[in-house]
Amino acid sequence: MAGFGNIRKGRREAVDNLGFTEGGDCPRCGGDAQPSTMKGYLSCVACQHEWSDPDYVESSGPTHIPTYHQDQQKIEEFRKEVASGSLAGVLGVDKNLSKEQEASLSRLEDKWMSGMKGHFNTATEERKPLMISFDDDDNIVSTEVAAVSIVANGFDGGEEIRLEYPGMGTEFYCFNVADPHGWRRGPTAEATARSITNVINSNSNLVYANLEGTRISFELRNDALKAESLVLFVDDPGGTDIVAEKNGVILDARDLQDFEDYRSVVELVLEDGIISPSEDQLLWSMRQQLGIDDVYHVQMVMEMCGEDTLKECTTCGAMARLYPEYAAWYCQPCEEWC
């Protein structure tokens, strides 16, 4: 019967725990009372039972409606708590900005609100202000895909800017006042850059042009377009008046120093796996500058992008296939080598 002894002992402890204690306040177990979370009630310390407080007297008085001054006072108290705690500097509490921070915010405001003034026709375009994107680390992501800079204002004719996109054709903008897509030379380099910006924004289906001094940066008009597929080419037959750049690489044959510079440009061109007509012309002029033959060029292309690299035909716009054994591309519709 040793096993039943523990059962009897447990029953006796349960009776003691649930038994009524004389002299207590709780009507269930006789435990001590404490104020309850409900108004007009008491709670037992032992069993948490709640019952009405017999001594409670409900007080009736005028209801106090919160006023504007009380709300304002609470807001000020909250701001003081935020400013003195770990959240100091948020919600506009911290106004003590350095000169560098104020200058940065001023530039951001100018880019956001007033940076687009005068650069596009508000009557014909429904353009929104320059959008600002952020990466996972809350860093501002630039929407610039390419840019041109006016380094001198000595245009003497023949200067041309080309914007290309595979399957969408080529846009030509030249130094020619009589041409609808031409720009005029102003009294200063800044005025010339402004004329180029206005012409591109009025005619381009590919990019928006943003002017900052003598530098014109481009952002894509359509989110469906890929930045790596946009081609920017500058033809400057005279002195160096205008320079193009993309992804930090200067697209100027006269600026090349060695084979590594040429390799950097080829890598930039092959980002989308397609060589456009303007890109082909750019690479050809660079090979002439450095003395690189076509065979070495094709080997470099195959090393970077393989045999599937395509070239856009200058005649019909179709994609020509690479034939490594001939070190050239062949267009099937035109039945010609590209």
N, C-alpha and C positions, 0 to 999 in steps of 0.2 A: 504493500500500500504506500510505498515511499513516493511513488509518482503522483499520487493524489494529494500529497501534502503540499506540494507547490501550488496546486490549483486552489486549495482552500486558502493558502496564504495570499494568493492574488485576489481572491474574492474579498478577503478581509481588508486588503489595502484599497480596493475599489470602493467598499462601503465607507471606509474612513475618508477617502478623497471626496466622495459625493455626499457625504453626510452633512446635515445641517448644523451649523455652529451657532450656539446661543450667544447672543450679545452683539452679533454683526449686523450690518445694514442691508446686505443683499437678501431679498426674499427667497432666493433659490438655495444658496449655500451658506448664507450668513457671513459672507466675506465683507471686507471694508469697501466703502464707496469712494468713488473719485469722479470728478466732473466728466461728463460725456461730451463727445463731439457734437451732439445734437443739443440745441438750446432747450432748457427745461427738463433735461434728463440726467440721470446718474448712471455710472457704470461700475461693475464689480471688478475689483483688482484680481480676484482669483479666477472666476469663470467668465468674465467679460459680459455678463448679463446686464441689460439696460432696463431701467424702470423710471417712471415719472418721479420727478423731485417734488415731494409734498410741500416743501417750503418755497417753491418757485412762485414768484408773482410777476406776471407779464406786465411790463411797463408800456404805456401808450404815450406817444408824443409826436410832434411834427416830424415829417420825413424831410431829411436834408438832401436837396437836389444838387448834384455837382455843378459847379459854375466854371466859367472859362478860366478864371484866375486859379482855381484849384487844379484844373488840368494843366495849365501852364506851369504851375509850381511843381507838379509831378514830373513833367517833361524836363524841367531844369534839374531836378534831383537825379533823374535817370542819366542825363548828360554828364553830370558831375561824377556819378558812379562809373560810367564808361571811361571818362577821361582819367580817372584815378586808378583804374584796374587794368587788366590784361588786354582790354579792347581799346586802349587809348590810341587815338589816331584814326579811328573809323567814324563813319557817319558825319564827316565834316567837322569833327570836334577839334582836331589838331590843325590850326591855321598857320602855324609857324613854319612855313616852307622856306627852304634855302633859295637863293637866286637861281641856281641851276635847275631846281625842281620847278620853280615858277616859269623859267624860260622853256622847259620841256613841255609843260602844260599849255603854254601859249602857242608853241609850235603845233601841238596836237589839235588845239582848238582851231588854229588857222587852217590846218589840213582838213579838219572835219567840216567846218562851217563855211569858211570864206575862200578856201584854196581853189575852188572850182570856178570862181567868178571870172567871166570874160574868156573862158576857154571852150565854151560850147554854146550852142544856140538854144536858149531855154524855150523859145517859141515852137521849135520843131522836135526837140528831144525831151523825153521824160526821164532825165537822168537823176539818179539819187546822189547824195553826197558820197564821197569816197568811203567805202566800207572798211571797217577795221576788224581783222580776224586775230584770234589768239590761239596759241598752241597749248599743249597740256601743261606747260610750266607758266602760263599766263604771260608769255612774251608776245609782243605784237608781231604778227606775220605780215610781211610785205606782199602787196598784190602786184608789184611791178614785175613785168616779164622781160622787158628790154628797155633800152634808152639810147638817145643820141644827144651829143653835146656839141655846141657851137664853140669851137676853139679859136676861130678867127672869123672876121666878117669881110673877107676878101673874095666873095663869090664872083667868078668871071664867066659862068656858063657851063652847063653840062652836069652840074651837081644833081644827084638824084637819090631819093630814099624809096626803098621797096619794102613792102610788107606782104608776106606770102603765108598761105596756109594750105596744106595738101587737100586737094579736092575743092577748094574755094577760090583758087586763082591768085593773081598778084595785083596789088595796088601800087601804082606809080605816083610819086610826088616829086616834082622837079622844080629847079629854080627857073621859073618862066612866068612872067606876069600875065601873058596872054592865055596861058593854059588854065582851064577851070580847076585843075588839081595842082597848080603851081603856086609857089610862094614868092614873095617879094623881099628884097634885101632892105632892111631898115637902117637908120642912121647908126644904130648900135647892134651889138651881137644879141642883146636881150630883145630888141625889137624884131630882129630877124627870127629868133626862136619863137616869139609870140605869133608871128605870121605863119610859121610852119605848124604850130600847135592848132591854130584856128582852121587851117586848111584840112588837116588830118581829122579833126573832130567833126568837120562839116561833111566829109566824104567817106570816111572809113567805115567798113562793116566788120572790122576785126578788132580794133582797139580804141580805147580812149587815150588821149594825150593829156598829160599833166605837166604844167610848166613850173619850173623853179629856177629862176635866174636864166642861165643859158643852157640848162639841162632839161630835156624833154623825156619824161618817163612814160611808158605805155603799160596799160592794164587791159585785159581782155574784156570785150563787151559782153560775151556770153559765157556762162559758167560751163557750158558743154564743151567749149574749146579747151585744148590742153596747152599749157604754157610751153612744153618742150617742142611742140609742133609748129609754133609761130616762128617765122623766119624774118629776120631784119637784115637788110643789106643796104649799104651806102656806097654809091659810086661818086668818087671825088677826084676827077681827072687832073685837076690843077694842084695847087698847094693844099695842104691839110687844113680845111676849113670846118669840116664836120666829121665826127667820129662816132661809130656805133659800138655798143657793148651789150652783152647778154651774159647773165650769171657771173658778172665780174670779169669776163674775158673780152678784151678789145678786139673787135672784128675789123682789123686793118692790116692788109698785107705788108704795108710799109713799116709796121711796128714789130714784125717778126724778127727774132734774133737767131733761133736755132730750131732743130727738129722737135724739141719738146714743146715749143710754142705752137708748132703746127699740129702736134698730137693733141694738145688741149683743145684746139679749134675743131678737130675731127671728132673728138669725144662729144663736144657740144652739139655738133651737127647730127650725130648719130643717136641722140637721145630718143628719138621716135622711130629710128630704123629706116628713115626715108631721107634721101638727098634731093632737095628741091632744086629748080633751075638756078635760083640766085645763090644757094649754098654751093652748087657745083661751080658756078663762076667764081665765087669767093675762094674756094679751095684751089681752083686752077691758077688764079692770080698769085696765091701764096706759094704754090709749087714752082711757079716761074721765078718768084723772088728768091727761093731757097735752092733751086735746082733739083727738085725732087721729081723723079720720073713717075709715070702712071702705074708701072708695075709695083713699085714700092708703095704707092698710095693704095692700090687695091689690096695688097698684103696687109697693110695697116687696118683697112676697113674690115677685112675678113677676121683679123685678130680681135677686133673690138666687138663686132656685131655679127659675124658669121656670113655664110653665103646667102642668107635670106635678105640681106640688105637691098632695098629697092631704090630706084631712081625715078623721079617724075619726069616723063618725057616732055621736052620743050615744045613739041609739035602738037600732040594730041592730049597731053595731060595724063595719059595712062601710066601705070607703074611698070617700069622696065625691070627685067630680071637680070641678075648678075651671072656672067659666065666667067669663072675664074681662069679657065684655060686661055681665054682671049683678053683677060684683064679689062673687060668692058661690059656695059649693060646693053641689052638688046630689047627693043620695043616690038612686040608682036603685031599690034594693030598697024603700025607704020612700016614694019619690016625694015627698020633702020637701027644702026648702032647709036647709042647715046653717049 
